[in-house]
Structures are given as C-alpha cells and as structure tokens.
Amino acid sequence: MKEIGEYALEKENKDLNDFVSILVENPASNETYKHVFCIKLVSCQNSFEFKEIEHQEYSKEKIVKYLYKRGSSNGPDITPTARVTEIKKTFSNKIIGWFSKPLKEAKPILDGEEVQFLELLGKCIKENEEIILSELEPKVNSIDAKENSILTLVLEENDFVRYVGDFEVFRKILKNNGASKFYSKYDIISKDDDKVCSVCKTYKEVYGFVTPYEFYTVDKRGFVSGGFDQSKAWRNNPVCLECALKITAGKEYIEKYMSFGFYGFNFLLIPKLLNKSTSEEIFDIFEKFNEKKFAFNKEYKNFLQANENDILEILSEADDYLNFNFQFYEKSNSAYRILLYIEDVLPSRLRELFNSKEIVDKKKLFRNYSSVDTETKSIQFTLGNVRWFFPNTLDDPNLNKYFLEITNGIFTGAPIDYNFLLKYIMQRIRKDFRNGNPTRYSLFLGFQLLDFLNQLHLLGNYTGGKYVNSKNLSVLLNGTVPGEKHGYEERTNVIFSEFENFFDTDAKKAVFLEGTLVQYLLNIQKFQRGSTPFRTKLRGLNLDERYVKRIFPEIINKLEEYDANYYKELETLIAKYMIQSGTDWKMSNDEISFYFVLGMNLSNLLKSPKSEVEIEND
C-alpha cells in the first residue's frame, strides 16, 4: 500500500519528502474553479492593515501556496483558505471563524511569536470585516455564475507577497492536523521518538493509531497487547508519519482503481510489484480499465463474471514481475471485515486458469449447448458456475463461506473435495427436479465445473483417469462418419474416452447409461400419454447402488408395455457394465445420482441417427 501510495502521490506531483505537499488538497475540486480572491493585508510594524481584495486567476502551480485542507462543512477549514459558497457565510465561517476555535486548538504546538502573529492577523480581519465584505461581494458576484472561486489570505511585506502556504506557522498547523489522527484518539496520545517504523524499518517518531482499515483497532484497552495501555499502542503497530501518509494515499488509490464487485461481494485486487520500473505500466492498466478507456483489441474472455468486462485476462498477460493479492471484504456501518485474503497470485497462475477455461469452453459438448428455458446457446466457464451451486441465500448462510473457499482453492491451487462439490451440485439439480424444472442447465454447469477443476488437478479425493483430448467428440456431435455404422457401444465409447477421467469405472458407465435409458422411456411416455409417470420412480434423484440395480428391469418392462423397446442393444450394454462392476461400487449416493442425471441429459447424443418416431414408423 505504501508503494502504491508513493505512485499515486508522485502522479499528483506531490513531493514525497515534504509532508505539507502530501497533506495539502487542491482547492479546485473541479474545472469550474477559475478564480481566487485574496484578502491582501500589509505588515505595519507590530500590526497589519487591510489593503485590498485582489482577484487572481486560479493556478495549479500554487496549490501548496494556497495550503487548502478541507475541515468541517459548517465550520472552518484547517487553514484560512476556503472554497466560496455564499460569500458572507464563507467569509464569516471559514476566514473569521478560523481565528477562533482552530487557532485556540493549535496554540499548544505554537511558540509565543507564532501565536501573537496569528492573533494580530485575526484582529485586523475582524476590525475590517465590513470594508472587506463591501469590496469582496461585488467582485465575487461579477464572475460568471457557472464558475466557482476560492478565498484566501495574502500578506504584503516590502513589496513582496506571501501566501498562506509561505508561512511556517500555517504549515506547522496543517502538519499537526494531518498527523494527530495517527497518534491522538480516545483522549489518549500514543507516539514515541526514535523507534523503528514497521513499514520503512527506519528510526523515526512513530504513532500508534495508524489504521487505514477498521479491522485493526485499539478502541478497547483489551485490544492492546503487552499491558492493555492504549498510550503504548504504538508498540503493536509502529508507523511513522511519512509511511502513514503514503499508506493513506495508497488506500484511496486502491479503492478508486482496484476495487471490484463480485457476486454480492466487494474485493480489492492489489498488485505487489517485484520490479518497480514497470509499476507505471500496470497502474495504467487499472486506471484505463476503471475509467473505461481500455482498448480491447481482441475478444477478451471473462473469468469472474460472464456479464462484465474482466480485468483478469489483461493482467494475465503480464510477466511474473508482480503478483496479486485479492482481499474480499464486507462493510457494515463502521465495521470492516475481511472475508477472504488470497496472497501472491502470479500472472502465470492467471494464465493457467484461462488456459484451462479455454480447453473446457472449446469442447463441443458445452459450445453446442442450447436451452430454451435459459435462452443459453453455449456455456462458457466463469466463477458463476461455482456461485450457481453456492448462492447467497438466507436458507444456508454457510454457502457464501463455501463459495469463497472454493474461489480461494481455484486461485491458489488448493484441492477442492470432489464429494463435497457433488453434494451441492446434486442439491441444486434435485431442487430443479422436485420443482418440475429442467435439470439440464444445472447439470451442464456442474459437469463443466468438475471438468475445469480436473484440468487444473484440483479435484481432491477423486481418482479419475488421465485427460484425453477431444478430437473424437466431433464424431459424436456431428453424426456418424460416412460409410460407418455406430451402435450404442461405439457412440458411448466416444464420450467415455473424451471424458475418460470421469468414466474410469464400469459402475459409472452403467449408471450413466441407465440414466440415458430412463430418459428414452420418459420421452416415449410423453409422446404416447402426454405425461411422464415414471419420474415418480426416480425418488427425487436421491439414488443409491441398490435402487439403481432394482429399477433397471422395471425400465425394460415399461418399455415392453409401451411396445416401444427400441433399445435392446443399450440394455445389453448396461447389463454388461453392471456385471463387470460387481458389488460395492464405492460411489456415494450423490455421485450415483450425478452420473444418472448426466446420462439423462446427454441421452440425445447417444441416439440413433433416426428418431424414436421414425423407428416406430418403420
């Protein structure tokens, strides 16, 4: 954060070695501020006299001279320089008002001469209040109503004009104001001299209340380690003023350019530079992306969310001279809670994620997906696949936690338990099934998620076969090769070899094909009866080994009853795999149910080139 803050300050032409340059704000908050009205005073021995109101054009080069720092909205600013709203109100609250309460609060840090100087200035302005306003009002009112102005003080001595920022007394007050929030809280002072700053590792005056984010706080004595003494809080987290200011600037820059939304969460994407010479290049990417000025010269792929431009692929093209930290958080009133912190994600890791995504997205099984109910023509993997099965719902508040844990595993390479995933994939599919909704979309999202994780070797507790390329899938999806006839075994072997890692046992093949056979039966029932009564036999897709074996002959019997058993070859194939699988399949009920519904939803890929109606007509 400190390094990012240094970049942000340098970009604003701040002098990193000058605290005042860092603390001061530009009084021209937008381009409408074109005018500066100076209350010019003249030094006369031991007093001051009002000379005139001088109208100047605003100059960006004079920001440090104006020495503006916003204070209370209804009271004075930190110095006697102010943005003009209503001229009488601004002059009264921001200029005359400054020489009362702010001056009183600053006296402890000033010496006698400085206090006397400020009191004489205030006395002169107060005594000349009416004449100052009489000259000020017409000049302010004469400018274009669409333009804004700034009000400040200047002092003329021996024909030499000095602004507020030219006086050390005002700079001292500004510096103390900027520093006090870092060491003064809860009516306690926590600072010490000549101690090691935890950020820059040098001996300096350090402060104890440098808390850019509210997850660190010592508002209660018990939060202070080593004696519960809040005045010794600097020992917990000693930070010097220079680093505190840079961290604050870094936080502001991060929240402006590196803050993103993500399925109901907020997260910060913070780069950690290993080669500072390339920092401007990476920051330029964030700035242009945030301001929607990034030129997309190719079709970028989304990984986080499907419906938003995604910065991750742009960043994945960088070399490994930096890494990224992801900070997922939530804010509630003044509380700031980190939900997940992912450290040290290299661009090469992001490239791995996009390469795996590209392999999965290119599979015709997902590319040729079509569903009327969701109006989806193809499925491309994003973390939305994960969110689909772990939604933000009051029914189960743990789902948000699980979603973030899986996100963490994907970025860091930590294994994700296969059975745990299947449980929640099937939970969503069963819900669709119970509600009479199509299960196809959820099934494909789940299968694609498992395939993506398998590409990254992240499926924990899963012993699948090795990955096989997809060259044979075109045969399956585009029909038969001219001159060849493909039966069920040949067609299923194309799928089994394409997804060999998911069909590594005869039991899985048997369950998958039985799901296919059930779907054919349901299609026939729908065609002949207009309804699908056999759906009630599927127990809401809560299946186990014993039940799958039990209903196999029932399916065949039903097909015979409808005089529509066109699938004897498929039934023989299922029986073959059933026999070869033996007993004790070592498959969980969720896994059995998943392979069963997978077969149901991929049944159209295994059909004969002729439809059932054509077969029946023949």
C-alpha positions as CSV (number, residue, x, y, z in Angstrom):
1,M,0.0,0.0,0.0
2,K,2.9,2.3,0.8
3,E,4.4,1.7,-2.7
4,I,1.1,2.3,-4.4
5,G,0.6,5.4,-2.3
6,E,4.0,6.7,-3.5
7,Y,3.0,6.2,-7.1
8,A,-0.3,8.0,-6.5
9,L,1.3,10.9,-4.8
10,E,4.0,11.3,-7.5
11,K,1.3,11.3,-10.2
12,E,-0.3,14.2,-8.4
13,N,3.1,16.0,-8.4
14,K,3.4,15.7,-4.6
15,D,6.9,16.0,-3.1
16,L,7.3,12.7,-1.2
17,N,9.9,14.3,1.1
18,D,7.6,17.2,2.1
19,F,4.7,16.3,4.5
20,V,2.9,19.5,3.6
21,S,2.9,18.8,-0.1
22,I,1.3,15.4,0.7
23,L,-1.3,16.7,3.1
24,V,-2.4,19.8,1.1
25,E,-5.5,19.4,-1.1
26,N,-6.3,21.0,-4.4
27,P,-9.0,23.7,-3.6
28,A,-10.2,23.4,-7.2
29,S,-12.2,20.3,-6.8
30,N,-13.3,20.6,-10.5
31,E,-12.7,22.7,-13.6
32,T,-15.3,25.3,-12.6
33,Y,-12.9,26.8,-10.0
34,K,-11.3,29.5,-12.1
35,H,-11.0,32.4,-9.7
36,V,-9.0,33.2,-6.5
37,F,-10.0,36.2,-4.3
38,C,-7.1,37.3,-2.0
39,I,-7.7,39.3,1.1
40,K,-4.4,41.3,1.0
41,L,-3.0,42.6,4.3
42,V,0.1,44.8,4.7
43,S,2.5,44.4,7.6
44,C,3.0,47.6,9.6
45,Q,5.4,47.3,12.4
46,N,3.6,45.3,15.1
47,S,0.2,45.2,13.3
48,F,-1.5,44.6,10.0
49,E,-3.7,46.7,7.8
50,F,-6.2,45.7,5.1
51,K,-5.1,46.9,1.7
52,E,-7.5,45.4,-1.0
53,I,-9.2,42.4,-2.5
54,E,-7.1,41.1,-5.3
55,H,-8.7,39.0,-8.0
56,Q,-6.4,36.3,-9.5
57,E,-6.8,33.5,-11.9
58,Y,-6.6,30.1,-10.3
59,S,-3.2,28.4,-10.8
60,K,-2.5,24.7,-10.3
61,E,1.2,25.6,-9.6
62,K,0.1,27.5,-6.5
63,I,-1.7,24.6,-4.7
64,V,0.9,24.4,-2.0
65,K,0.8,28.2,-1.6
66,Y,-3.0,28.2,-1.2
67,L,-2.4,25.5,1.5
68,Y,-6.1,24.3,1.4
69,K,-7.2,21.4,3.6
70,R,-10.9,20.7,4.0
71,G,-12.2,20.8,7.5
72,S,-15.8,20.9,8.9
73,S,-18.6,21.5,6.4
74,N,-20.2,24.1,8.7
75,G,-17.1,25.4,10.3
76,P,-13.6,26.5,9.4
77,D,-11.2,24.5,7.3
78,I,-7.7,23.5,8.5
79,T,-6.2,26.8,7.2
80,P,-7.7,30.2,6.3
81,T,-8.2,29.2,2.6
82,A,-11.7,28.1,1.6
83,R,-14.0,27.3,-1.3
84,V,-16.6,30.0,-1.8
85,T,-20.3,29.1,-1.5
86,E,-22.2,32.1,-0.2
87,I,-19.7,34.8,0.1
88,K,-20.9,36.2,3.5
89,K,-21.2,32.8,5.0
90,T,-17.8,31.7,3.7
91,F,-16.0,34.8,4.9
92,S,-17.7,34.6,8.4
93,N,-17.3,30.8,8.9
94,K,-14.1,30.0,7.1
95,I,-12.0,33.1,7.5
96,I,-13.0,35.0,10.6
97,G,-14.1,31.7,12.2
98,W,-10.7,30.2,11.7
99,F,-9.1,32.7,14.1
100,S,-11.2,31.5,17.0
101,K,-11.6,27.7,17.6
102,P,-8.9,26.3,15.2
103,L,-6.3,28.9,16.5
104,K,-7.2,28.0,20.1
105,E,-6.7,24.3,19.4
106,A,-3.4,24.9,17.7
107,K,-1.8,27.0,20.4
108,P,-0.2,24.1,22.3
109,I,2.0,23.3,19.3
110,L,2.9,27.0,18.6
111,D,5.5,29.3,20.2
112,G,4.7,32.7,21.6
113,E,5.7,34.6,18.5
114,E,3.6,32.4,16.2
115,V,0.5,32.8,18.5
116,Q,1.0,36.6,18.5
117,F,1.3,36.7,14.7
118,L,-1.9,34.8,14.2
119,E,-3.8,36.8,16.8
120,L,-2.8,40.1,15.1
121,L,-3.9,38.8,11.7
122,G,-7.3,37.8,13.1
123,K,-7.7,41.1,14.8
124,C,-7.0,43.0,11.6
125,I,-9.5,41.0,9.6
126,K,-12.2,41.2,12.3
127,E,-11.8,45.0,12.6
128,N,-12.1,45.4,8.8
129,E,-14.9,42.9,8.3
130,E,-17.4,45.4,6.8
131,I,-15.0,47.0,4.4
132,I,-13.6,43.6,3.3
133,L,-17.1,42.4,2.6
134,S,-18.1,45.6,0.8
135,E,-15.2,45.1,-1.7
136,L,-15.4,41.3,-1.8
137,E,-19.1,40.9,-2.6
138,P,-19.2,42.8,-5.9
139,K,-16.1,41.2,-7.2
140,V,-17.3,37.7,-6.4
141,N,-20.8,38.5,-7.9
142,S,-19.2,39.8,-11.1
143,I,-17.9,36.5,-12.2
144,D,-19.8,34.0,-14.4
145,A,-22.5,32.2,-12.3
146,K,-21.3,28.9,-13.7
147,E,-17.8,29.4,-12.4
148,N,-16.6,29.0,-8.8
149,S,-14.0,30.7,-6.7
150,I,-11.6,30.3,-3.8
151,L,-11.0,32.8,-0.9
152,T,-7.6,33.1,0.8
153,L,-5.2,35.5,2.6
154,V,-2.0,37.1,1.3
155,L,0.4,39.3,3.2
156,E,2.5,42.0,1.6
157,E,5.8,43.0,3.1
158,N,8.3,45.3,1.4
159,D,6.5,44.8,-1.9
160,F,6.9,41.0,-1.5
161,V,3.7,39.0,-1.4
162,R,3.5,35.8,0.7
163,Y,0.6,33.3,0.6
164,V,-0.8,31.2,3.5
165,G,1.5,28.3,2.4
166,D,4.6,30.5,2.6
167,F,4.3,30.8,6.4
168,E,5.8,28.1,8.5
169,V,3.2,28.6,11.2
170,F,0.3,27.5,8.9
171,R,2.4,24.6,7.6
172,K,3.0,23.5,11.2
173,I,-0.7,23.6,11.9
174,L,-1.5,21.6,8.8
175,K,1.1,19.0,9.5
176,N,-0.1,18.6,13.1
177,N,-3.6,18.2,11.9
178,G,-2.6,15.6,9.4
179,A,-0.5,13.7,12.0
180,S,-2.8,14.0,15.0
181,K,-5.3,11.4,13.8
182,F,-2.5,8.9,13.7
183,Y,-1.5,9.4,17.4
184,S,-4.4,11.0,19.2
185,K,-7.6,9.0,19.8
186,Y,-9.9,8.1,22.7
187,D,-8.4,11.1,24.6
188,I,-5.1,9.2,24.5
189,I,-1.8,10.1,22.9
190,S,0.2,7.2,21.5
191,K,3.6,8.0,20.0
192,D,7.3,7.8,20.7
193,D,10.5,9.2,19.3
194,D,13.4,7.3,17.7
195,K,11.6,3.9,17.3
196,V,11.6,1.6,14.3
197,C,8.8,2.1,11.8
198,S,7.2,-1.2,11.0
199,V,6.8,-0.2,7.3
200,C,10.1,1.5,6.3
201,K,12.2,-0.1,9.0
202,T,14.0,3.2,9.9
203,Y,14.2,5.0,13.3
204,K,11.7,7.8,13.4
205,E,8.9,9.2,15.5
206,V,6.2,6.5,15.3
207,Y,2.4,6.6,16.0
208,G,0.1,4.0,17.4
209,F,-3.3,4.7,15.7
210,V,-2.4,4.2,12.0
211,T,-5.4,2.2,11.0
212,P,-6.2,2.5,7.2
213,Y,-8.8,-0.3,7.6
214,E,-11.1,-0.7,10.5
215,F,-10.4,-4.4,11.0
216,Y,-7.4,-3.2,13.1
217,T,-8.4,-1.0,16.1
218,V,-7.4,-0.5,19.7
219,D,-10.6,1.3,20.8
220,K,-10.8,-1.1,23.8
221,R,-7.9,-1.5,26.2
222,G,-8.1,-5.2,25.9
223,F,-7.0,-5.0,22.2
224,V,-3.6,-3.6,23.2
225,S,-1.1,-6.3,23.8
226,G,1.5,-6.0,26.5
227,G,-0.3,-4.3,29.3
228,F,-3.6,-3.0,28.0
229,D,-2.2,0.5,27.8
230,Q,-3.6,2.5,24.9
231,S,-0.8,5.0,25.1
232,K,1.6,2.2,24.3
233,A,-0.4,1.1,21.2
234,W,2.5,2.2,19.0
235,R,4.3,-0.9,20.1
236,N,1.6,-3.0,18.4
237,N,1.9,-1.2,15.1
238,P,4.5,1.5,15.0
239,V,4.3,3.6,11.8
240,C,6.0,6.9,11.1
241,L,4.1,9.9,9.6
242,E,5.7,9.6,6.2
243,C,4.6,6.0,5.8
244,A,1.2,6.7,7.4
245,L,0.5,9.4,4.7
246,K,1.7,7.2,1.9
247,I,-0.5,4.3,3.1
248,T,-3.5,6.6,3.3
249,A,-2.8,7.7,-0.3
250,G,-2.4,4.1,-1.3
251,K,-5.7,3.1,0.2
252,E,-7.5,5.9,-1.6
253,Y,-5.9,4.9,-4.9
254,I,-6.7,1.2,-4.4
255,E,-10.4,2.0,-3.5
256,K,-10.7,4.1,-6.6
257,Y,-9.0,2.0,-9.2
258,M,-8.6,-1.5,-7.8
259,S,-12.0,-2.1,-6.2
260,F,-14.4,-4.5,-7.9
261,G,-17.8,-6.2,-7.3
262,F,-18.1,-10.0,-7.4
263,Y,-21.4,-11.9,-6.9
264,G,-22.5,-9.8,-3.9
265,F,-19.0,-9.3,-2.5
266,N,-16.6,-6.4,-2.8
267,F,-12.9,-7.2,-3.3
268,L,-9.7,-5.3,-3.8
269,L,-7.2,-6.5,-6.4
270,I,-3.9,-5.2,-5.1
271,P,-0.7,-5.7,-7.1
272,K,2.6,-6.3,-5.3
273,L,5.4,-5.2,-7.6
274,L,8.7,-7.1,-7.7
275,N,10.1,-4.7,-10.3
276,K,9.2,-1.1,-9.6
277,S,10.4,0.1,-13.0
278,T,7.3,-1.4,-14.6
279,S,4.9,0.0,-12.0
280,E,3.5,2.7,-14.2
281,E,2.6,0.2,-16.9
282,I,0.5,-2.0,-14.5
283,F,-1.2,1.0,-12.8
284,D,-2.0,2.4,-16.3
285,I,-4.0,-0.8,-16.9
286,F,-6.0,-0.4,-13.8
287,E,-6.7,3.3,-14.4
288,K,-7.8,2.8,-18.0
289,F,-9.9,-0.2,-17.2
290,N,-11.6,1.7,-14.3
291,E,-12.2,4.7,-16.4
292,K,-13.4,2.5,-19.3
293,K,-10.6,3.8,-21.6
294,F,-9.0,0.4,-22.1
295,A,-8.8,-0.5,-25.8
296,F,-9.9,-4.1,-26.2
297,N,-8.1,-5.1,-29.4
298,K,-9.3,-8.7,-29.2
299,E,-12.2,-10.7,-27.7
300,Y,-11.3,-10.9,-24.1
301,K,-12.6,-13.8,-22.0
302,N,-14.4,-13.4,-18.7
303,F,-13.4,-15.5,-15.7
304,L,-15.0,-13.7,-12.7
305,Q,-18.5,-12.9,-14.1
306,A,-19.9,-13.5,-17.5
307,N,-21.8,-10.2,-17.8
308,E,-19.0,-7.8,-17.0
309,N,-15.6,-6.8,-18.6
310,D,-13.0,-8.8,-16.8
311,I,-9.6,-7.3,-15.9
312,L,-8.0,-10.6,-15.0
313,E,-7.2,-11.7,-18.6
314,I,-5.5,-8.4,-19.3
315,L,-3.4,-8.8,-16.1
316,S,-2.7,-12.5,-17.0
317,E,-0.7,-11.2,-20.0
318,A,1.9,-9.6,-17.7
319,D,5.2,-11.3,-16.9
320,D,5.9,-12.6,-13.4
321,Y,7.4,-9.4,-12.2
322,L,4.5,-8.9,-9.9
323,N,1.8,-10.8,-8.0
324,F,-1.7,-10.0,-6.9
325,N,-3.5,-10.1,-3.6
326,F,-7.3,-10.5,-3.5
327,Q,-9.0,-9.0,-0.5
328,F,-12.7,-9.9,-0.2
329,Y,-14.4,-7.8,2.5
330,E,-17.7,-6.5,3.7
331,K,-18.5,-3.2,5.4
332,S,-21.3,-2.8,7.9
333,N,-21.5,0.7,9.4
334,S,-18.0,1.4,10.8
335,A,-17.1,-2.3,10.9
336,Y,-14.8,-3.7,8.2
337,R,-14.4,-7.5,8.0
338,I,-12.1,-9.4,5.7
339,L,-13.9,-12.4,4.4
340,L,-11.0,-13.9,2.4
341,Y,-7.5,-12.8,1.6
342,I,-5.7,-14.5,-1.3
343,E,-1.9,-13.7,-1.5
344,D,0.7,-13.9,-4.2
345,V,-1.2,-14.9,-7.3
346,L,1.2,-14.6,-10.2
347,P,0.1,-13.6,-13.7
348,S,1.3,-17.1,-14.8
349,R,-1.3,-18.6,-12.4
350,L,-4.0,-16.4,-14.1
351,R,-2.8,-17.7,-17.5
352,E,-3.2,-21.3,-16.2
353,L,-6.8,-20.5,-15.2
354,F,-7.6,-19.0,-18.6
355,N,-5.8,-21.9,-20.5
356,S,-7.9,-24.4,-18.6
357,K,-11.1,-22.3,-19.2
358,E,-10.3,-22.2,-22.9
359,I,-9.9,-26.0,-23.1
360,V,-13.2,-26.5,-21.4
361,D,-15.1,-23.8,-23.3
362,K,-13.9,-25.2,-26.7
363,K,-15.5,-28.6,-26.0
364,K,-18.4,-29.0,-28.4
365,L,-20.5,-30.5,-25.5
366,F,-20.5,-27.1,-23.9
367,R,-20.2,-25.0,-27.0
368,N,-23.2,-26.5,-28.7
369,Y,-25.3,-26.4,-25.5
370,S,-28.8,-25.0,-26.2
371,S,-31.7,-24.5,-23.8
372,V,-35.0,-22.7,-24.4
373,D,-35.7,-22.2,-20.7
374,T,-32.5,-20.2,-20.0
375,E,-32.1,-18.8,-23.6
376,T,-28.5,-20.0,-23.3
377,K,-26.8,-21.1,-26.6
378,S,-23.4,-22.1,-25.2
379,I,-21.8,-22.3,-21.8
380,Q,-18.5,-20.7,-21.0
381,F,-16.9,-21.3,-17.7
382,T,-16.8,-18.5,-15.1
383,L,-16.9,-18.4,-11.3
384,G,-20.6,-18.1,-11.9
385,N,-20.6,-21.9,-12.2
386,V,-19.5,-22.1,-8.6
387,R,-22.0,-19.4,-7.5
388,W,-24.8,-21.3,-9.1
389,F,-24.4,-24.1,-6.6
390,F,-23.4,-21.9,-3.7
391,P,-25.8,-18.9,-3.9
392,N,-26.2,-16.1,-1.5
393,T,-29.3,-17.2,0.5
394,L,-30.6,-16.9,4.0
395,D,-31.5,-20.6,3.8
396,D,-27.9,-21.6,4.3
397,P,-25.5,-18.7,5.3
398,N,-22.6,-21.1,5.0
399,L,-22.9,-21.1,1.2
400,N,-21.2,-17.8,1.0
401,K,-18.3,-19.1,3.0
402,Y,-18.0,-22.3,0.8
403,F,-18.1,-20.2,-2.3
404,L,-15.2,-18.1,-1.1
405,E,-13.3,-21.2,0.0
406,I,-13.7,-22.7,-3.5
407,T,-12.6,-19.4,-5.1
408,N,-9.5,-19.5,-2.9
409,G,-8.7,-23.0,-4.0
410,I,-9.0,-22.1,-7.7
411,F,-6.6,-19.2,-7.4
412,T,-4.1,-20.8,-5.0
413,G,-4.2,-24.4,-6.3
414,A,-5.5,-25.9,-3.1
415,P,-7.5,-29.1,-3.6
416,I,-11.3,-28.9,-3.6
417,D,-13.1,-32.0,-2.3
418,Y,-14.9,-33.9,-5.0
419,N,-17.6,-35.4,-2.8
420,F,-18.3,-32.0,-1.2
421,L,-18.8,-30.4,-4.6
422,L,-21.0,-33.3,-5.8
423,K,-23.2,-32.9,-2.7
424,Y,-24.1,-29.3,-3.6
425,I,-24.3,-29.9,-7.3
426,M,-26.8,-32.6,-6.7
427,Q,-28.6,-30.4,-4.2
428,R,-29.3,-27.8,-6.9
429,I,-30.2,-30.5,-9.5
430,R,-32.6,-32.2,-7.1
431,K,-34.3,-28.9,-6.3
432,D,-34.8,-28.3,-10.1
433,F,-36.2,-31.8,-10.4
434,R,-38.6,-31.5,-7.5
435,N,-39.9,-28.2,-8.8
436,G,-40.6,-29.7,-12.2
437,N,-37.9,-27.5,-13.8
438,P,-35.3,-28.8,-16.4
439,T,-32.2,-30.1,-14.8
440,R,-30.1,-29.7,-18.0
441,Y,-28.7,-26.2,-17.2
442,S,-27.6,-27.1,-13.7
443,L,-26.2,-30.4,-14.8
444,F,-24.1,-28.9,-17.5
445,L,-22.8,-26.1,-15.2
446,G,-21.8,-28.8,-12.7
447,F,-20.2,-31.1,-15.2
448,Q,-18.3,-28.1,-16.6
449,L,-17.1,-27.1,-13.2
450,L,-15.8,-30.5,-12.4
451,D,-14.1,-30.7,-15.8
452,F,-12.5,-27.3,-15.2
453,L,-11.2,-28.3,-11.8
454,N,-9.9,-31.5,-13.2
455,Q,-8.0,-29.7,-15.9
456,L,-6.2,-27.8,-13.0
457,H,-5.8,-31.1,-11.0
458,L,-7.8,-29.6,-8.1
459,L,-10.3,-32.3,-7.5
460,G,-9.4,-33.7,-4.1
461,N,-10.4,-37.3,-3.2
462,Y,-11.1,-38.1,-6.8
463,T,-9.1,-40.8,-8.6
464,G,-10.1,-40.2,-12.3
465,G,-8.3,-41.3,-15.3
466,K,-5.9,-39.2,-17.3
467,Y,-7.2,-36.5,-19.5
468,V,-7.8,-37.4,-23.2
469,N,-8.1,-34.8,-25.9
470,S,-11.4,-34.1,-27.7
471,K,-10.6,-35.0,-31.2
472,N,-13.2,-37.9,-31.2
473,L,-16.0,-35.7,-29.9
474,S,-16.7,-34.3,-33.3
475,V,-17.6,-37.7,-34.5
476,L,-20.3,-37.9,-31.8
477,L,-21.7,-34.5,-32.1
478,N,-21.7,-34.2,-35.9
479,G,-23.3,-37.6,-36.5
480,T,-21.7,-40.7,-38.0
481,V,-18.7,-40.9,-40.2
482,P,-19.8,-41.6,-43.8
483,G,-19.7,-45.3,-44.6
484,E,-19.7,-46.3,-41.0
485,K,-22.5,-47.5,-38.7
486,H,-22.1,-46.8,-35.0
487,G,-24.1,-48.7,-32.4
488,Y,-24.6,-47.6,-28.8
489,E,-21.2,-49.1,-27.6
490,E,-19.3,-47.2,-30.2
491,R,-21.2,-43.9,-29.5
492,T,-20.8,-44.2,-25.8
493,N,-17.1,-45.0,-26.1
494,V,-16.6,-41.6,-27.7
495,I,-17.9,-39.9,-24.6
496,F,-16.1,-42.3,-22.3
497,S,-12.8,-41.6,-24.0
498,E,-13.4,-37.9,-24.3
499,F,-14.1,-37.7,-20.5
500,E,-12.0,-40.7,-19.5
501,N,-11.2,-39.1,-16.2
502,F,-15.0,-39.1,-15.3
503,F,-15.8,-42.6,-16.6
504,D,-12.9,-44.6,-15.1
505,T,-15.1,-47.5,-13.7
506,D,-17.7,-49.8,-15.1
507,A,-20.1,-48.7,-12.4
508,K,-20.1,-45.1,-13.5
509,K,-20.7,-46.2,-17.1
510,A,-23.6,-48.4,-16.1
511,V,-25.3,-45.7,-14.1
512,F,-24.7,-43.1,-16.8
513,L,-26.3,-45.4,-19.5
514,E,-29.2,-46.3,-17.2
515,G,-29.9,-42.6,-16.9
516,T,-29.9,-42.4,-20.7
517,L,-32.4,-45.4,-20.9
518,V,-34.7,-43.7,-18.4
519,Q,-34.8,-40.6,-20.4
520,Y,-35.7,-42.5,-23.5
521,L,-38.6,-44.1,-21.5
522,L,-39.8,-40.7,-20.3
523,N,-39.7,-39.4,-23.9
524,I,-41.9,-42.3,-25.1
525,Q,-44.3,-41.7,-22.2
526,K,-44.5,-38.1,-23.0
527,F,-45.1,-38.9,-26.7
528,Q,-47.8,-41.6,-26.1
529,R,-49.5,-40.4,-22.9
530,G,-48.7,-36.7,-22.7
531,S,-47.2,-37.2,-19.2
532,T,-44.2,-38.9,-17.6
533,P,-45.4,-41.0,-14.6
534,F,-42.1,-42.9,-14.3
535,R,-40.5,-39.7,-13.0
536,T,-42.0,-40.6,-9.6
537,K,-39.9,-43.7,-9.6
538,L,-36.7,-41.6,-9.5
539,R,-37.0,-40.7,-5.8
540,G,-36.3,-37.0,-6.5
541,L,-32.9,-38.1,-7.8
542,N,-31.8,-39.5,-4.4
543,L,-30.4,-42.7,-5.8
544,D,-28.1,-45.4,-4.5
545,E,-26.5,-48.6,-5.8
546,R,-29.2,-50.9,-4.7
547,Y,-32.0,-48.8,-6.1
548,V,-30.3,-48.3,-9.5
549,K,-30.0,-52.0,-9.9
550,R,-33.6,-52.6,-8.8
551,I,-35.3,-50.3,-11.3
552,F,-33.2,-51.5,-14.3
553,P,-35.6,-54.4,-15.0
554,E,-38.6,-52.1,-14.3
555,I,-37.4,-49.7,-17.0
556,I,-37.2,-52.5,-19.5
557,N,-40.6,-53.8,-18.5
558,K,-42.2,-50.4,-19.0
559,L,-40.7,-50.1,-22.5
560,E,-42.1,-53.5,-23.3
561,E,-45.6,-52.4,-22.0
562,Y,-45.5,-49.4,-24.4
563,D,-44.4,-51.8,-27.2
564,A,-41.5,-49.4,-27.7
565,N,-38.4,-51.2,-26.6
566,Y,-36.1,-50.0,-29.3
567,Y,-33.0,-50.1,-27.0
568,K,-32.1,-53.7,-26.6
569,E,-28.5,-53.0,-27.6
570,L,-28.3,-50.3,-24.9
571,E,-29.9,-52.6,-22.3
572,T,-27.3,-55.3,-23.2
573,L,-24.5,-52.7,-22.7
574,I,-25.9,-51.6,-19.3
575,A,-26.1,-55.3,-18.2
576,K,-22.5,-55.8,-19.3
577,Y,-21.2,-52.9,-17.3
578,M,-23.5,-53.9,-14.3
579,I,-21.9,-57.4,-14.3
580,Q,-18.4,-56.1,-14.7
581,S,-18.9,-53.5,-11.9
582,G,-19.8,-56.2,-9.3
583,T,-20.9,-55.1,-5.9
584,D,-19.9,-52.4,-3.5
585,W,-19.3,-49.7,-6.2
586,K,-17.6,-47.3,-3.7
587,M,-19.7,-44.5,-5.1
588,S,-21.6,-42.1,-2.8
589,N,-25.3,-41.6,-3.4
590,D,-24.6,-38.1,-4.7
591,E,-22.1,-39.4,-7.2
592,I,-24.5,-42.1,-8.4
593,S,-27.3,-39.6,-8.7
594,F,-25.0,-37.2,-10.6
595,Y,-23.9,-39.8,-13.2
596,F,-27.6,-40.9,-13.6
597,V,-28.9,-37.4,-14.3
598,L,-25.8,-36.8,-16.6
599,G,-26.9,-39.8,-18.7
600,M,-30.5,-38.4,-18.8
601,N,-29.3,-35.0,-20.1
602,L,-26.8,-36.4,-22.6
603,S,-29.2,-39.0,-23.9
604,N,-29.8,-37.1,-27.1
605,L,-26.1,-37.6,-28.0
606,L,-26.4,-41.3,-27.9
607,K,-29.5,-41.7,-30.1
608,S,-29.5,-43.5,-33.3
609,P,-29.4,-41.1,-36.3
610,K,-33.2,-41.9,-36.6
611,S,-35.6,-40.6,-34.0
612,E,-37.9,-42.9,-32.0
613,V,-40.9,-41.9,-34.1
614,E,-39.1,-42.8,-37.3
615,I,-38.1,-46.1,-35.8
616,E,-41.7,-46.7,-34.8
617,N,-43.0,-45.8,-38.2
618,D,-40.5,-48.2,-39.8
